[in-house]
Amino acid sequence: MSLVIRAALWQPGLQMVDPHFFNQMTTVHALVMIFGFAMPGFVGLANWQIPMMIGAPDMALPRLNNWSFWILPFAATLLIMSLFMPGGGPAAGWTLYPPLSTQGGIGTDFTLLSIHMLGMSSILGSINIIATILNMRAPGMTLMKMPLFVWTWLITAFLLIAAMPVLAGAVTMLITDRHFGTSFFDAAGGGDPVLWQHVFWFFGHPEVYILVLPAFGVFSQIIPTFARKPLFGYDSMVYATASIAFLSFIVWAHHMYTVGMPMAGELFFMYATMLIAVPTGVKVFNWIATMWRGSMTFETPMLWSIGGVFTFTIGGLSGLMLAITPVDFQYHDTYFVVAHFHYVIFGASVFGLFAAVYYWLPKWTGHMYNETLGKWHFWLTMIGFTLTFFPQHFLGLAGMPRRIPAYALQFTEFNQWSTVGAFMTIPAQVIFFYLAIRCMKGGSKATDKVWEGADGLEWTLPSPPPYHSFTVAPKIK
């Protein structure tokens, strides 16, 4: 779907696809990637890793887990089927703003039902994760001794339970507007389309952190391993994660500066949004401090983690720019926002998923993947990703709107860079599937020394005065 979007934007004017179909692609691309890929991917990691990390035999509620999982394929099928309904799928953007979402055909109804089901799946999975972490830790493992991945998932699960019912309420109101004569979002009947934005973004902003916090947990597991040092500032990492989760619920209207809210509201949401940068900065500096003077090696999981921290930092800085109300009036609904959230969601969440799979694949399968191919996957994805999304910052600053199938001539060159990057990034993922399937089928045996480097020897660091040379053990267990 993303390649259809990028192919259509290769040059100015309309080509490749009909504008209505283009809008369906942007909508379903986002919904599939968020609800059908990133969230289930991290829930899968949680199910596999949390029991092992806390010393539990399994998740607390296996039947609930089973139900949570089996909702997914049916919901995803509904979502994809929406594209094949009479009148096509939803063409309202992933935010589904009325009146666009109140006008679509049956494809939009399929989409709304699938979102209900996907949200239900997430809530059930979250209940299970919380029950497992709070009740099934091994003796002696207090909360403040849990691995960071477990902490980030505990906090994420609470976020999901708080945010998803809000989306469910909004979607239900939308369905009743469409079929039962209510007017929650219809101005002609006394409703307000801006009400949808408030309710949607009250879910939508915590959702961004639902996608990114588990990736932070992954980075916090991998970076200490390959820096061969304990994580710097464990306690502050836990408190920063909890602070981010709390603040994520009081910043929703920074997506809505242009709706005409009072100045006091704009100022509140600006200050609250900028405040999130503090705990986020704590996390970034703690990762850097963990790597500082470490005995670092750059195996594939470490490359994905460092790449993820780097791209997330760029996304965070562009987010700070968008937090500033008068500035956002200029950037709102331009490609600058597209670049910003892809740097956060692709650059942190998806990089975090890849890092986690490469890190734990030898443990899961008992086989080691081809390290050279893993690095090729990383570098092709990193270069393709940067080519795709970095130019979009400039497109947005120059005034190119989002969600348009045709654009003015002056935006051509940056769009072409973007399209080249996309057609480089997507094929690179074939390497990942090849490596994962190969690992499942067999290959060289993974050992407990798998992350000690090619020679398996200790590293000696030459240190500047006044320090003496010292030896660092290959791995901190």
C-alpha positions as CSV (number, residue, x, y, z in Angstrom):
1,M,0.0,0.0,0.0
2,S,2.8,2.4,0.8
3,L,4.4,1.6,-2.5
4,V,1.1,2.5,-4.3
5,I,1.1,5.8,-2.5
6,R,4.8,6.5,-3.4
7,A,4.4,5.4,-7.0
8,A,1.4,7.8,-7.4
9,L,3.6,10.6,-6.0
10,W,6.6,9.9,-8.3
11,Q,5.7,13.0,-10.4
12,P,3.1,15.9,-10.3
13,G,-0.4,15.3,-11.6
14,L,-2.6,12.3,-11.3
15,Q,-1.2,8.9,-12.4
16,M,-1.3,5.3,-11.5
17,V,-4.4,5.4,-9.3
18,D,-7.7,7.1,-8.9
19,P,-7.7,9.8,-6.1
20,H,-10.4,7.9,-4.2
21,F,-8.3,4.8,-4.3
22,F,-5.3,6.8,-3.3
23,N,-7.2,7.9,-0.2
24,Q,-8.2,4.3,0.6
25,M,-4.5,3.3,0.4
26,T,-3.4,6.0,2.9
27,T,-6.2,5.0,5.3
28,V,-5.8,1.2,5.2
29,H,-2.0,1.4,5.1
30,A,-2.0,3.2,8.4
31,L,-4.6,1.0,10.1
32,V,-2.9,-2.2,9.0
33,M,0.5,-1.0,10.1
34,I,-0.7,0.2,13.5
35,F,-3.3,-2.3,14.5
36,G,-2.3,-5.2,12.4
37,F,1.5,-5.1,12.6
38,A,3.2,-3.0,15.3
39,M,0.8,-3.6,18.2
40,P,0.3,-7.4,17.7
41,G,4.1,-7.7,17.0
42,F,4.9,-6.3,20.4
43,V,2.2,-8.2,22.2
44,G,3.7,-11.4,20.6
45,L,7.1,-10.4,22.1
46,A,5.5,-9.8,25.4
47,N,3.9,-13.3,25.4
48,W,7.1,-14.9,24.6
49,Q,9.6,-13.0,26.7
50,I,7.7,-11.8,29.9
51,P,7.3,-15.3,31.4
52,M,11.0,-16.1,30.8
53,M,12.1,-12.7,32.1
54,I,10.1,-12.9,35.4
55,G,10.6,-16.6,36.0
56,A,7.0,-17.7,35.3
57,P,6.0,-21.0,33.7
58,D,3.6,-19.3,31.3
59,M,1.2,-16.3,31.0
60,A,-1.4,-16.1,33.7
61,L,-4.5,-16.6,31.6
62,P,-3.9,-18.8,28.6
63,R,-7.5,-19.0,27.4
64,L,-7.9,-15.3,27.5
65,N,-4.7,-15.1,25.5
66,N,-6.0,-17.6,23.0
67,W,-9.2,-15.5,22.6
68,S,-7.1,-12.3,22.3
69,F,-5.1,-13.9,19.5
70,W,-7.9,-15.4,17.4
71,I,-9.8,-12.1,17.3
72,L,-6.8,-10.8,15.3
73,P,-6.9,-12.7,12.0
74,F,-10.6,-12.2,11.7
75,A,-10.4,-8.5,12.4
76,A,-7.5,-8.1,9.9
77,T,-9.5,-10.0,7.3
78,L,-12.4,-7.6,7.8
79,L,-10.1,-4.7,7.4
80,I,-8.6,-5.9,4.1
81,M,-12.0,-7.0,2.8
82,S,-13.2,-3.4,3.2
83,L,-11.2,-2.5,0.1
84,F,-13.3,-5.0,-2.0
85,M,-16.7,-3.8,-0.9
86,P,-19.1,-1.8,-3.2
87,G,-17.8,1.8,-3.2
88,G,-14.4,0.7,-1.9
89,G,-12.8,0.9,1.5
90,P,-12.6,3.8,3.9
91,A,-11.1,7.0,2.4
92,A,-11.1,9.2,5.5
93,G,-7.5,9.0,6.6
94,W,-6.5,6.7,9.6
95,T,-8.0,9.4,11.9
96,L,-11.4,8.8,10.3
97,Y,-12.5,12.4,10.7
98,P,-16.2,13.1,10.1
99,P,-17.8,14.0,7.8
100,L,-15.5,11.8,5.6
101,S,-16.1,8.8,7.8
102,T,-19.9,9.3,8.1
103,Q,-20.3,9.3,4.3
104,G,-18.4,6.1,3.1
105,G,-20.1,2.9,2.0
106,I,-20.2,-0.6,3.6
107,G,-16.4,-0.7,3.4
108,T,-16.2,1.9,6.1
109,D,-18.5,-0.2,8.3
110,F,-16.2,-3.2,7.9
111,T,-13.3,-1.0,8.9
112,L,-15.1,0.4,12.0
113,L,-16.1,-3.2,13.1
114,S,-12.5,-4.4,12.6
115,I,-11.2,-1.5,14.7
116,H,-13.6,-2.6,17.5
117,M,-12.3,-6.1,17.3
118,L,-8.6,-5.2,17.2
119,G,-9.1,-2.9,20.2
120,M,-10.8,-5.7,22.1
121,S,-7.9,-8.0,21.3
122,S,-5.5,-5.5,22.7
123,I,-7.5,-5.0,25.9
124,L,-7.6,-8.8,26.5
125,G,-3.9,-9.2,25.9
126,S,-3.2,-6.3,28.3
127,I,-5.3,-7.8,31.1
128,N,-3.2,-11.0,30.7
129,I,0.1,-9.1,30.8
130,I,-0.8,-7.2,33.9
131,A,-2.1,-10.3,35.7
132,T,1.1,-12.2,34.8
133,I,3.6,-9.5,35.9
134,L,1.8,-8.6,39.1
135,N,1.1,-12.2,40.2
136,M,3.7,-14.6,38.7
137,R,7.1,-13.1,39.4
138,A,9.7,-15.5,40.8
139,P,10.5,-15.2,44.6
140,G,12.8,-12.3,45.2
141,M,12.0,-10.5,41.9
142,T,10.6,-7.2,43.2
143,L,9.1,-4.7,40.8
144,M,12.3,-2.6,40.8
145,K,14.4,-5.7,39.9
146,M,12.4,-6.5,36.8
147,P,14.0,-6.2,33.4
148,L,13.2,-2.9,31.6
149,F,11.2,-4.7,28.8
150,V,8.9,-6.1,31.5
151,W,8.4,-2.6,33.0
152,T,7.7,-1.0,29.7
153,W,5.1,-3.6,28.9
154,L,3.4,-3.3,32.3
155,I,3.0,0.5,31.8
156,T,2.0,0.0,28.1
157,A,-0.7,-2.5,29.2
158,F,-2.2,0.0,31.6
159,L,-2.2,2.6,28.7
160,L,-4.0,0.2,26.5
161,I,-6.7,-0.5,29.1
162,A,-7.2,3.2,29.6
163,A,-7.1,4.3,26.0
164,M,-8.7,1.6,23.9
165,P,-12.2,1.9,25.4
166,V,-12.2,5.6,24.5
167,L,-11.6,4.7,20.9
168,A,-14.4,2.0,21.2
169,G,-16.8,4.7,22.5
170,A,-15.9,7.1,19.6
171,V,-16.3,4.3,17.0
172,T,-19.7,3.3,18.5
173,M,-20.9,6.9,18.3
174,L,-19.7,7.1,14.6
175,I,-21.6,3.9,13.8
176,T,-24.8,5.2,15.4
177,D,-24.3,8.5,13.4
178,R,-24.1,6.4,10.2
179,H,-27.0,4.0,10.8
180,F,-29.2,5.0,13.7
181,G,-30.0,8.7,13.1
182,T,-27.9,10.2,15.9
183,S,-25.9,13.4,15.3
184,F,-22.9,13.2,17.6
185,F,-20.6,14.5,14.9
186,D,-23.1,16.0,12.4
187,A,-23.4,19.8,12.7
188,A,-26.7,19.7,10.8
189,G,-28.2,17.7,13.7
190,G,-26.6,19.8,16.4
191,G,-23.4,17.7,16.7
192,D,-19.8,18.8,16.4
193,P,-17.2,17.2,14.1
194,V,-14.5,18.6,16.5
195,L,-15.9,16.3,19.2
196,W,-14.6,13.3,17.2
197,Q,-11.2,14.9,17.2
198,H,-11.1,15.3,21.0
199,V,-12.3,11.8,21.7
200,F,-10.2,10.2,19.0
201,W,-6.9,12.0,20.0
202,F,-7.5,11.2,23.7
203,F,-7.0,7.7,22.5
204,G,-4.6,8.6,19.6
205,H,-1.8,10.2,21.5
206,P,-1.4,7.5,24.2
207,E,-1.5,5.1,21.2
208,V,1.8,6.6,19.9
209,Y,3.4,5.6,23.2
210,I,1.7,2.2,23.3
211,L,3.6,1.6,20.0
212,V,6.9,3.1,21.2
213,L,7.3,2.1,24.9
214,P,7.9,-1.6,24.2
215,A,10.6,-0.6,21.7
216,F,12.2,1.4,24.5
217,G,12.2,-1.7,26.6
218,V,13.9,-3.6,23.8
219,F,16.6,-1.0,23.4
220,S,17.1,-1.1,27.2
221,Q,17.8,-4.8,27.0
222,I,20.0,-4.8,24.0
223,I,22.2,-1.8,24.5
224,P,23.6,-2.9,27.9
225,T,24.4,-6.4,26.4
226,F,26.5,-5.1,23.5
227,A,28.0,-2.2,25.5
228,R,28.9,-4.9,28.1
229,K,27.8,-2.6,31.0
230,P,24.7,-2.5,33.2
231,L,22.0,-0.1,32.1
232,F,22.8,3.4,33.3
233,G,20.1,4.8,35.6
234,Y,17.6,1.9,36.0
235,D,15.4,3.7,38.5
236,S,15.2,6.9,36.4
237,M,14.3,4.8,33.3
238,V,11.3,3.3,35.2
239,Y,10.1,6.7,36.5
240,A,10.7,8.3,33.0
241,T,8.6,5.6,31.4
242,A,5.8,6.1,33.9
243,S,6.0,9.9,33.5
244,I,5.7,9.6,29.7
245,A,2.7,7.3,30.1
246,F,0.9,9.8,32.5
247,L,1.7,12.9,30.4
248,S,0.6,11.2,27.2
249,F,-3.0,11.5,28.4
250,I,-3.0,15.3,28.9
251,V,-1.5,16.4,25.5
252,W,-4.1,15.2,23.0
253,A,-5.2,18.6,21.6
254,H,-1.7,19.4,20.3
255,H,-3.1,17.6,17.2
256,M,-5.9,20.2,17.1
257,Y,-4.3,23.7,17.4
258,T,-6.0,24.7,14.1
259,V,-9.6,24.0,15.2
260,G,-10.1,27.3,16.9
261,M,-9.7,26.4,20.6
262,P,-9.1,29.2,23.2
263,M,-5.6,30.6,23.6
264,A,-5.5,29.2,27.2
265,G,-6.2,25.7,25.9
266,E,-3.5,26.1,23.2
267,L,-0.9,27.3,25.8
268,F,-1.8,24.4,28.2
269,F,-1.3,21.8,25.5
270,M,1.9,23.4,24.3
271,Y,3.5,23.4,27.7
272,A,2.2,19.9,28.5
273,T,3.6,18.6,25.2
274,M,7.0,20.2,25.7
275,L,7.1,18.6,29.2
276,I,7.1,15.1,27.7
277,A,10.5,15.9,26.2
278,V,12.0,15.8,29.7
279,P,11.4,12.1,30.6
280,T,12.0,11.2,26.9
281,G,15.4,13.0,27.0
282,V,16.2,11.2,30.3
283,K,15.8,7.9,28.4
284,V,17.9,8.9,25.4
285,F,20.8,10.2,27.6
286,N,20.7,7.1,29.8
287,W,21.1,4.9,26.6
288,I,24.0,7.1,25.5
289,A,25.5,6.9,29.0
290,T,25.2,3.1,28.9
291,M,27.2,3.0,25.7
292,W,29.7,5.6,27.0
293,R,33.2,3.9,27.5
294,G,31.5,0.5,27.1
295,S,33.2,-2.4,25.3
296,M,30.9,-2.0,22.3
297,T,30.4,-4.4,19.4
298,F,28.0,-3.9,16.6
299,E,26.1,-7.1,15.9
300,T,22.8,-6.8,14.1
301,P,20.6,-6.3,17.2
302,M,22.9,-3.5,18.4
303,L,22.8,-1.8,15.0
304,W,19.0,-1.8,15.0
305,S,18.9,-0.4,18.6
306,I,21.4,2.4,17.9
307,G,19.6,3.2,14.7
308,G,16.3,3.2,16.5
309,V,17.6,5.6,19.2
310,F,19.0,7.9,16.6
311,T,15.9,8.0,14.4
312,F,13.6,8.3,17.4
313,T,15.7,11.3,18.6
314,I,15.2,13.1,15.3
315,G,11.4,12.3,15.5
316,G,11.3,13.6,19.0
317,L,13.0,16.9,18.0
318,S,10.6,17.4,15.1
319,G,7.8,16.7,17.6
320,L,9.1,19.5,19.8
321,M,8.8,21.8,16.9
322,L,5.2,20.7,16.3
323,A,4.5,21.3,20.0
324,I,4.9,25.0,19.6
325,T,1.5,26.4,18.8
326,P,2.2,29.3,16.4
327,V,4.8,27.1,14.6
328,D,2.3,24.2,14.2
329,F,-0.2,26.5,12.4
330,Q,2.4,26.5,9.6
331,Y,3.3,22.8,9.7
332,H,-0.2,21.3,10.5
333,D,-1.3,18.7,8.0
334,T,1.8,19.0,5.9
335,Y,4.4,16.4,5.0
336,F,6.5,17.6,8.0
337,V,4.0,15.8,10.3
338,V,4.3,12.7,8.1
339,A,8.1,12.7,8.4
340,H,7.8,13.3,12.2
341,F,5.6,10.4,13.0
342,H,7.3,8.0,10.6
343,Y,10.6,8.8,12.3
344,V,9.0,7.9,15.6
345,I,6.8,4.9,14.6
346,F,9.0,3.3,11.9
347,G,12.3,4.7,13.4
348,A,11.6,3.5,16.9
349,S,8.8,0.9,16.9
350,V,9.7,-1.1,13.8
351,F,13.4,-0.8,14.4
352,G,12.7,-2.0,18.0
353,L,10.7,-5.0,16.6
354,F,13.6,-6.0,14.3
355,A,16.2,-5.5,17.1
356,A,14.1,-7.8,19.4
357,V,13.7,-10.5,16.8
358,Y,17.4,-10.6,15.8
359,Y,18.4,-10.5,19.5
360,W,16.1,-13.3,20.7
361,L,15.8,-15.4,17.5
362,P,18.8,-17.7,18.5
363,K,17.0,-18.2,21.9
364,W,13.7,-19.0,20.3
365,T,14.9,-21.3,17.5
366,G,18.2,-22.6,18.8
367,H,19.8,-21.6,15.6
368,M,21.9,-18.6,14.6
369,Y,21.1,-16.4,11.6
370,N,23.6,-15.2,9.1
371,E,25.1,-12.1,10.7
372,T,26.3,-10.6,7.4
373,L,22.8,-10.7,5.9
374,G,21.3,-9.3,9.1
375,K,23.6,-6.3,8.7
376,W,22.7,-5.9,5.0
377,H,19.1,-5.9,6.1
378,F,19.8,-3.1,8.6
379,W,21.8,-0.8,6.3
380,L,19.5,-1.2,3.3
381,T,16.5,-0.4,5.6
382,M,18.3,2.5,7.3
383,I,19.4,4.1,4.1
384,G,16.0,3.5,2.4
385,F,14.1,4.8,5.4
386,T,16.2,8.0,5.5
387,L,15.9,8.6,1.8
388,T,12.1,8.1,2.1
389,F,11.3,10.3,5.1
390,F,14.1,12.8,5.6
391,P,13.2,14.8,2.4
392,Q,9.6,14.9,3.6
393,H,10.6,17.4,6.4
394,F,11.6,19.8,3.6
395,L,8.4,19.2,1.7
396,G,6.4,20.0,4.7
397,L,8.4,23.2,5.5
398,A,7.8,24.2,1.9
399,G,4.1,23.8,2.3
400,M,3.2,20.4,0.7
401,P,-0.1,19.2,2.3
402,R,-0.6,15.6,3.4
403,R,-3.0,13.1,1.9
404,I,-3.0,14.6,-1.6
405,P,-2.7,12.4,-4.8
406,A,-1.2,15.3,-6.9
407,Y,1.1,18.2,-6.0
408,A,2.6,21.4,-7.4
409,L,5.7,21.2,-9.6
410,Q,8.2,22.6,-7.1
411,F,7.8,19.5,-4.8
412,T,8.8,17.1,-7.5
413,E,12.5,16.4,-6.6
414,F,12.0,15.6,-2.9
415,N,9.0,13.4,-3.8
416,Q,11.2,11.5,-6.2
417,W,13.9,10.9,-3.5
418,S,11.1,9.7,-1.2
419,T,9.8,7.3,-3.8
420,V,13.3,5.9,-4.5
421,G,13.8,5.4,-0.7
422,A,10.5,3.5,-0.4
423,F,11.2,1.2,-3.3
424,M,14.6,0.5,-1.6
425,T,13.2,-0.1,1.9
426,I,10.3,-2.6,1.2
427,P,12.3,-5.1,-0.9
428,A,15.0,-5.1,1.8
429,Q,12.5,-6.8,4.1
430,V,12.8,-9.9,2.0
431,I,16.2,-10.5,3.7
432,F,14.5,-10.5,7.1
433,F,11.9,-13.1,6.1
434,Y,14.6,-15.3,4.6
435,L,16.7,-15.1,7.7
436,A,13.8,-15.8,10.1
437,I,12.5,-18.8,8.1
438,R,16.0,-20.1,7.7
439,C,16.5,-19.9,11.5
440,M,13.3,-21.8,12.1
441,K,14.2,-24.5,9.7
442,G,17.8,-25.0,10.9
443,G,21.3,-23.7,10.5
444,S,24.3,-23.3,12.8
445,K,23.5,-24.0,16.4
446,A,23.2,-21.1,18.8
447,T,25.3,-21.3,21.9
448,D,25.4,-19.4,25.2
449,K,28.4,-17.6,23.7
450,V,26.4,-16.4,20.8
451,W,26.9,-12.6,21.5
452,E,30.5,-12.7,22.5
453,G,31.9,-11.8,19.1
454,A,33.7,-13.9,16.5
455,D,36.7,-14.7,18.7
456,G,34.9,-15.3,22.0
457,L,37.8,-13.6,23.8
458,E,37.7,-10.9,26.4
459,W,38.1,-7.3,25.3
460,T,40.9,-5.0,26.7
461,L,40.3,-1.3,26.5
462,P,43.2,1.1,26.2
463,S,42.2,3.9,28.5
464,P,43.4,7.5,28.6
465,P,45.1,8.8,31.8
466,P,44.3,8.9,34.7
467,Y,42.6,5.5,34.2
468,H,44.5,2.3,33.9
469,S,43.8,-0.4,31.3
470,F,41.2,-2.8,32.4
471,T,39.5,-5.9,31.1
472,V,35.8,-6.2,30.6
473,A,34.1,-9.6,30.7
474,P,32.5,-10.5,27.3
475,K,29.0,-10.6,28.6
476,I,27.0,-9.5,31.6
477,K,24.6,-12.3,32.4
